[in-house]
Amino acid sequence: YITNNLSSICQMASQVLVPVNRTLKKTKDEEAEGFTLKAGMKNTKVRGPPSANAFKERPAKPTSFRKFYERGDFPIQLEHDTKGNKIAWKVEIEKLDFHHYLPLFFDGLCEVTHPYEFFSRQGVHDMLEHGSHKVLPVIPQLIIPIKNALNTRKKSSVCTSLKILQHLVISANCIGEALVPYYRQILPILNIFKNKNINKGDGIDYSQQRRENVGDLIQETLEAFETHGGPDAFINIKYMVPTYESCVNN
């Protein structure tokens, strides 16, 4: 009697019970940093390394050039000409104290707004052209402003600095050789941007005509360094920019 009741109860229970869905929900993978204990656990996705931001623009600090210009300490004023704007110097450039003024104009290479950008760039070119014999003793004071302008990684500042470096090397004798000990401060940024060219296929890159192609300007600058830097220039350039090939020996 008992076995018959048990069998009937089991039959009734099998009809009443609903089959259980045994499929488990898929858990979402958690992210973890690489080389951590959590990275080796199940259901964990290792997060990739962050971007190095090697080409990311850096904000420039307030320059001394802007402060001196707004205070009216520079003997310059803007002159409008039929060929464009130029600087009207209130004194002869040869009579200026290059130890004081030239580093300040180089410090303004970080500027990208008018009129600071124009006055700093054109002021440097004027002083290198008309007072080249006074530039050599001031070279050590120019390295930090040049390095700061290149470290901003802004295309306009980098292109302007490269053009001024080319002018600086050819402005007077022995300046190229005097720059060799400072390649460690100048060339690292050039090594980063050396291959940064615009590939337009069969299109026309007008930045080459305007001399705004960073890769081409860096190649021209390195060749000028080697040509005017003496016998030790190439080995020092090659140490900082391994992909550079000599334009003299070849």
Phi, psi and chi 1 to 4 in degrees:
 res  aa     phi    psi   chi1   chi2   chi3   chi4
   1 TYR       -  -41.3  175.8   77.3      -      -
   2 ILE   -67.9  -42.2  -65.8  173.7      -      -
   3 THR   -64.4  -35.8   55.9      -      -      -
   4 ASN   -66.3  -39.8  -67.4  -26.3      -      -
   5 ASN   -65.3  -40.1  -73.2  -20.1      -      -
   6 LEU   -65.1  -41.1  -73.1  174.0      -      -
   7 SER   -65.3  -38.9   61.7      -      -      -
   8 SER   -68.4  -36.3   61.0      -      -      -
   9 ILE   -66.4  -42.0  -69.5  171.9      -      -
  10 CYS   -63.4  -38.4  -68.8      -      -      -
  11 GLN   -64.5  -41.8  -69.9  176.8    0.3      -
  12 MET   -65.5  -39.6  -66.7  173.6   61.7      -
  13 ALA   -66.3  -37.7      -      -      -      -
  14 SER   -66.2  -29.0   62.8      -      -      -
  15 GLN   -77.8  -30.2  -65.2  175.1   -0.1      -
  16 VAL   -84.5  -40.2  173.7      -      -      -
  17 LEU   -65.7  139.3  -67.8  176.0      -      -
  18 VAL   -93.6  133.3  178.9      -      -      -
  19 PRO   -62.6  136.1   19.7  -30.8      -      -
  20 VAL   -85.7  134.7  179.1      -      -      -
  21 ASN   -80.7  111.6 -174.2    8.6      -      -
  22 ARG   -93.0    5.9  -63.5 -176.2  179.6  -83.1
  23 THR   -74.4  127.3   57.4      -      -      -
  24 LEU   -86.3  144.7  -61.4  176.0      -      -
  25 LYS   -71.1  138.0  -67.6 -177.0  178.7 -179.2
  26 LYS   -74.9  119.6 -172.3  176.7 -179.8 -179.6
  27 THR   -76.4  146.5   57.5      -      -      -
  28 LYS   -76.1  134.1 -174.7  178.1 -179.5 -179.5
  29 ASP   -67.5  134.1  -66.2  -18.4      -      -
  30 GLU   -91.3  144.8  -64.4 -175.9    3.1      -
  31 GLU   -88.5  146.5  -70.5 -170.9   -6.1      -
  32 ALA  -146.1  154.0      -      -      -      -
  33 GLU   -71.3  150.0  -63.3  -72.6  -15.8      -
  34 GLY   -68.5  153.3      -      -      -      -
  35 PHE    62.0   34.7  -55.1  102.6      -      -
  36 THR  -120.2  167.2   59.0      -      -      -
  37 LEU   -63.9  -36.9  -68.6  175.7      -      -
  38 LYS   -66.9  -27.3 -168.4  175.1 -179.6 -178.9
  39 ALA   -66.2  -23.8      -      -      -      -
  40 GLY   -90.0   -0.2      -      -      -      -
  41 MET   -83.3  162.5  -60.9  173.3   64.0      -
  42 LYS   -70.7  158.5  -69.3 -176.6  177.9 -180.0
  43 ASN    55.0   36.3  -58.5  -35.1      -      -
  44 THR  -124.5  130.6  -57.4      -      -      -
  45 LYS  -106.3  124.1 -178.7 -179.6  179.0 -178.3
  46 VAL   -78.1  126.0  179.5      -      -      -
  47 ARG   -75.8  137.7 -170.6 -177.8  -58.7  116.6
  48 GLY   -71.0  166.5      -      -      -      -
  49 PRO   -68.6  149.1   24.9  -33.3      -      -
  50 PRO   -71.1  161.5   26.4  -33.5      -      -
  51 SER   -68.5  140.5  175.4      -      -      -
  52 ALA   -74.9  -21.2      -      -      -      -
  53 ASN    56.0   42.8  -66.4  -35.3      -      -
  54 ALA   -65.8  -30.3      -      -      -      -
  55 PHE  -100.3    4.3  -58.3  107.5      -      -
  56 LYS   -71.2  136.0 -176.0  178.7  179.8 -179.2
  57 GLU   -69.8  139.5  -65.0 -177.6   -1.9      -
  58 ARG  -103.2  140.1  -89.8   66.6  164.9  171.0
  59 PRO   -69.4  138.8   24.0  -32.7      -      -
  60 ALA   -87.7  142.2      -      -      -      -
  61 LYS   -75.6  157.3  -62.3  179.1 -179.8  178.8
  62 PRO   -56.5  130.7  -23.7   32.4      -      -
  63 THR   -92.7  153.4   61.4      -      -      -
  64 SER   -68.8  -28.1  -59.9      -      -      -
  65 PHE   -60.0  -44.4  176.2   83.5      -      -
  66 ARG   -63.0  -41.8  177.5  177.2  -67.7 -149.4
  67 LYS   -63.6  -43.9 -179.2  179.7   70.2  173.9
  68 PHE   -68.5  -37.0  -83.7   73.3      -      -
  69 TYR   -67.2  -44.8  175.5   79.6      -      -
  70 GLU   -66.6  -24.9  -67.8  175.8  -13.3      -
  71 ARG   -84.0  -10.5 -153.1  163.8   59.9 -176.4
  72 GLY    78.9   30.7      -      -      -      -
  73 ASP   -88.1  -10.7  -70.4  -12.9      -      -
  74 PHE   -92.2  136.8  -68.5  123.8      -      -
  75 PRO   -82.1   57.0   30.9  -34.0      -      -
  76 ILE  -137.0  157.9   56.6  176.0      -      -
  77 GLN  -153.2  158.9   63.5 -176.9   16.4      -
  78 LEU   -82.1  131.3 -174.9   62.9      -      -
  79 GLU  -121.3  126.0 -179.6  178.9  -13.9      -
  80 HIS   -91.1  129.2  -59.4  -77.9      -      -
  81 ASP  -127.3  166.9 -164.3   -0.3      -      -
  82 THR   -65.8  -24.0   55.3      -      -      -
  83 LYS   -91.0   -2.4  -61.1  179.7 -179.5  178.8
  84 GLY   126.9 -170.0      -      -      -      -
  85 ASN   -80.8  148.1  -62.1  -27.6      -      -
  86 LYS  -150.8  170.0   66.6  177.9 -176.5  178.7
  87 ILE   -93.6  131.3  -66.1  179.7      -      -
  88 ALA  -100.6  110.4      -      -      -      -
  89 TRP   -82.5  132.7  -66.1   85.5      -      -
  90 LYS   -81.0  -15.9  -60.7  178.0 -178.0  178.5
  91 VAL  -132.2  165.5  -63.6      -      -      -
  92 GLU   -70.1  136.8  -64.5 -178.2    8.5      -
  93 ILE   -63.5  -34.7  -63.3  177.3      -      -
  94 GLU   -64.5  -21.8  -66.5   81.8   -3.2      -
  95 LYS   -92.2   -0.9  -64.0 -179.2  179.8  179.8
  96 LEU   -74.6  153.3  -69.5  175.1      -      -
  97 ASP   -83.2  100.0 -177.7    5.0      -      -
  98 PHE   -66.4  -29.6  -87.5   53.5      -      -
  99 HIS   -64.9  -24.4  -76.4  -83.8      -      -
 100 HIS   -95.9  -47.8  174.5   69.2      -      -
 101 TYR   -85.0  -40.0  -75.2  108.2      -      -
 102 LEU   -62.7  -45.3 -168.8   57.5      -      -
 103 PRO   -61.5  -31.6  -23.9   34.3      -      -
 104 LEU   -68.5  -41.3  -73.3  174.6      -      -
 105 PHE   -66.5  -37.2  -83.2   95.8      -      -
 106 PHE   -66.0  -33.6  -92.5   85.3      -      -
 107 ASP   -63.9  -27.0 -173.9   55.2      -      -
 108 GLY   -78.0   -0.1      -      -      -      -
 109 LEU   -67.2  -16.6  -63.8  179.0      -      -
 110 CYS   -75.8  -16.5  -64.1      -      -      -
 111 GLU   -74.0  144.0  -62.0  -72.3   -9.3      -
 112 VAL  -127.0    3.5  -67.1      -      -      -
 113 THR  -110.8  150.8   56.3      -      -      -
 114 HIS   -83.0  142.1 -173.7   78.9      -      -
 115 PRO   -95.4    1.7   34.8  -34.9      -      -
 116 TYR   -62.4  -43.0  -48.0  106.6      -      -
 117 GLU   -61.9  -42.8 -177.1  -88.8  -23.0      -
 118 PHE   -67.8  -46.2  168.0   75.3      -      -
 119 PHE   -65.1  -40.6  -82.7  119.2      -      -
 120 SER   -67.5  -45.2   61.4      -      -      -
 121 ARG   -66.4  -50.4  170.7  175.1   49.8   82.3
 122 GLN   -70.0  -32.5 -167.4   59.0   42.1      -
 123 GLY   -64.1  -40.1      -      -      -      -
 124 VAL   -64.5  -45.8  168.4      -      -      -
 125 HIS   -61.6  -41.6  -77.2  -59.8      -      -
 126 ASP   -64.3  -42.5  -70.5  -10.5      -      -
 127 MET   -69.8  -35.7  -65.8 -177.1   74.1      -
 128 LEU   -69.8  -30.2  -67.4  178.9      -      -
 129 GLU   -80.0  -39.7 -176.8  176.5   -6.4      -
 130 HIS  -101.4  -12.7  -62.4  -76.0      -      -
 131 GLY  -131.7   40.5      -      -      -      -
 132 SER   -61.7  -29.7   56.4      -      -      -
 133 HIS   -70.9  -12.7   58.9  -76.6      -      -
 134 LYS  -101.2    0.5  -70.3 -173.6  173.6 -177.1
 135 VAL   -80.3  -38.8  174.9      -      -      -
 136 LEU   -54.8  -45.5 -176.5   59.4      -      -
 137 PRO   -67.1  -15.6  -18.6   31.8      -      -
 138 VAL   -95.0   -3.7 -164.3      -      -      -
 139 ILE   -52.8  -46.1  -69.7  -65.4      -      -
 140 PRO   -59.0  -28.8  -25.0   34.9      -      -
 141 GLN   -79.8  -11.1  -63.0  174.9 -110.0      -
 142 LEU   -93.5  -12.7  -52.6 -179.9      -      -
 143 ILE   -68.7  -45.8  -56.8  -56.2      -      -
 144 ILE   -63.3  -46.1  -63.3  -60.3      -      -
 145 PRO   -60.6  -38.7  -25.1   34.3      -      -
 146 ILE   -64.3  -43.7  -67.1  172.3      -      -
 147 LYS   -63.0  -41.5 -179.1 -178.6  176.7 -178.0
 148 ASN   -64.2  -40.5  -67.9  -22.8      -      -
 149 ALA   -66.0  -40.2      -      -      -      -
 150 LEU   -69.7  -34.6  -67.5  172.7      -      -
 151 ASN   -71.5  -14.5  -81.6  -27.0      -      -
 152 THR   -67.1  -24.4   61.1      -      -      -
 153 ARG    61.6   15.9  -69.6  169.1  164.4   81.4
 154 LYS   -82.0  135.9  -64.3  179.1 -178.7  177.4
 155 LYS   -59.1  -43.4 -178.9 -179.6  178.0 -178.8
 156 SER   -64.7  -42.8   58.0      -      -      -
 157 SER   -68.1  -40.1  -62.2      -      -      -
 158 VAL   -66.5  -44.1  171.7      -      -      -
 159 CYS   -63.6  -43.4  -69.5      -      -      -
 160 THR   -62.3  -43.0  -58.9      -      -      -
 161 SER   -64.7  -39.0  -58.8      -      -      -
 162 LEU   -66.0  -41.6  -67.3  172.4      -      -
 163 LYS   -64.0  -38.3  -66.0  173.9 -174.3  176.5
 164 ILE   -70.3  -36.3  -75.1  176.9      -      -
 165 LEU   -62.3  -39.9  -78.6  172.6      -      -
 166 GLN   -63.8  -41.5  -64.9  178.2   24.2      -
 167 HIS   -67.3  -37.4 -168.8  178.5      -      -
 168 LEU   -64.2  -40.7  176.4   64.6      -      -
 169 VAL   -65.6  -37.7  167.8      -      -      -
 170 ILE   -95.8    2.1   64.0  174.2      -      -
 171 SER   -70.6  -31.7   60.1      -      -      -
 172 ALA  -156.9  164.7      -      -      -      -
 173 ASN   -69.3  149.8  -64.9  -31.3      -      -
 174 CYS    72.8   -4.2  -60.0      -      -      -
 175 ILE   -70.7  -39.6  -71.0 -177.2      -      -
 176 GLY   -59.8  -40.7      -      -      -      -
 177 GLU   -70.4  -32.6  -62.5  179.4    9.1      -
 178 ALA   -69.9  -22.2      -      -      -      -
 179 LEU   -82.6  -16.2  -73.1  173.5      -      -
 180 VAL   -56.8  -44.7  173.0      -      -      -
 181 PRO   -64.3  -14.2  -20.6   32.8      -      -
 182 TYR  -104.2   12.8  -56.6  103.8      -      -
 183 TYR   -61.7  -30.4  -76.7  173.2      -      -
 184 ARG   -64.7  -25.4  -69.9  176.6 -178.8  -92.2
 185 GLN   -88.7  -29.0  -75.0   76.0   33.1      -
 186 ILE   -94.9  -41.0  -60.5  173.5      -      -
 187 LEU   -79.2  -21.5  -62.1 -172.3      -      -
 188 PRO   -56.2  -40.9  -29.4   36.7      -      -
 189 ILE   -68.7  -35.9  -59.1  -62.0      -      -
 190 LEU   -64.8  -34.5  -85.9   63.3      -      -
 191 ASN   -66.3  -33.0 -174.1   35.8      -      -
 192 ILE   -69.8  -43.6  -65.7  174.6      -      -
 193 PHE   -96.2    5.5  -73.7   90.3      -      -
 194 LYS   -59.0  -40.3 -176.8  176.1 -176.6  -65.5
 195 ASN  -100.4   17.0  -64.4  -38.3      -      -
 196 LYS   -86.4   80.7 -167.6  173.6  178.4   59.5
 197 ASN  -111.9  157.1  -74.8  -43.0      -      -
 198 ILE   -93.3  121.0  -59.1  173.7      -      -
 199 ASN   -99.8  104.5 -174.9    4.4      -      -
 200 LYS  -106.7   14.3  -68.9 -169.1  174.7 -177.5
 201 GLY    65.5 -122.5      -      -      -      -
 202 ASP   -92.9   12.4   58.4  -10.3      -      -
 203 GLY   -80.1  179.3      -      -      -      -
 204 ILE  -108.0  125.9  -60.2  175.0      -      -
 205 ASP   -98.6  101.3 -178.0   14.9      -      -
 206 TYR   -74.2  -12.7  -69.5   99.8      -      -
 207 SER   -67.1  -24.2   65.3      -      -      -
 208 GLN   -67.2  -38.5  -67.7  179.8  -21.1      -
 209 GLN   -68.9  -36.4 -178.2 -179.9   -1.4      -
 210 ARG   -85.8    1.5  -62.8 -169.6  -62.5  -94.5
 211 ARG    56.4   51.7  -60.6 -168.9   70.6 -147.9
 212 GLU  -121.3   11.0  -65.8  176.6   -2.8      -
 213 ASN   -86.2  114.2 -169.3  -55.0      -      -
 214 VAL   -62.5  -43.6  179.1      -      -      -
 215 GLY   -61.0  -43.0      -      -      -      -
 216 ASP   -67.5  -39.8  -68.5  -15.1      -      -
 217 LEU   -65.0  -37.7  -77.5  174.1      -      -
 218 ILE   -65.6  -41.0  -70.6  176.1      -      -
 219 GLN   -62.5  -43.9 -177.2   65.8   25.1      -
 220 GLU   -62.5  -40.5  -66.1  174.1    7.5      -
 221 THR   -66.6  -43.4  -54.9      -      -      -
 222 LEU   -64.6  -37.7  -66.1  176.7      -      -
 223 GLU   -66.4  -37.6  -69.7  178.0   -0.9      -
 224 ALA   -66.2  -38.8      -      -      -      -
 225 PHE   -60.8  -43.6  -79.6  175.0      -      -
 226 GLU   -69.5  -40.6 -177.5 -172.5    1.6      -
 227 THR   -65.5  -39.8  -55.5      -      -      -
 228 HIS  -106.1    6.1  -60.1   85.9      -      -
 229 GLY   -95.9    0.8      -      -      -      -
 230 GLY    85.9 -172.4      -      -      -      -
 231 PRO   -69.2  -22.6   23.2  -32.5      -      -
 232 ASP   -93.9    1.0  -63.1  -30.6      -      -
 233 ALA   -68.8  -46.7      -      -      -      -
 234 PHE   -63.4  -44.9  173.4   69.0      -      -
 235 ILE   -64.3  -34.4 -170.8   64.4      -      -
 236 ASN   -73.8  -37.1  -75.0  -85.2      -      -
 237 ILE   -66.2  -42.8  -65.0  173.6      -      -
 238 LYS   -63.3  -32.1 -170.9   70.8  173.9  178.2
 239 TYR   -67.6  -38.1 -179.1   77.9      -      -
 240 MET   -90.5  -29.6  -60.4  -56.1  -60.1      -
 241 VAL  -126.4   86.3 -172.7      -      -      -
 242 PRO   -62.6  -23.8  -22.2   33.1      -      -
 243 THR   -85.7   -0.2   57.5      -      -      -
 244 TYR   -77.2  137.1  175.5   72.8      -      -
 245 GLU  -112.8  141.9  -64.4  -64.7  -24.3      -
 246 SER   -65.5  138.3  175.4      -      -      -
 247 CYS   -97.7   -6.9   65.9      -      -      -
 248 VAL   -97.8  -49.9  176.1      -      -      -
 249 ASN   -71.9  -25.8  -62.7  -27.1      -      -
 250 ASN   -93.4      -  -63.5  -26.1      -      -
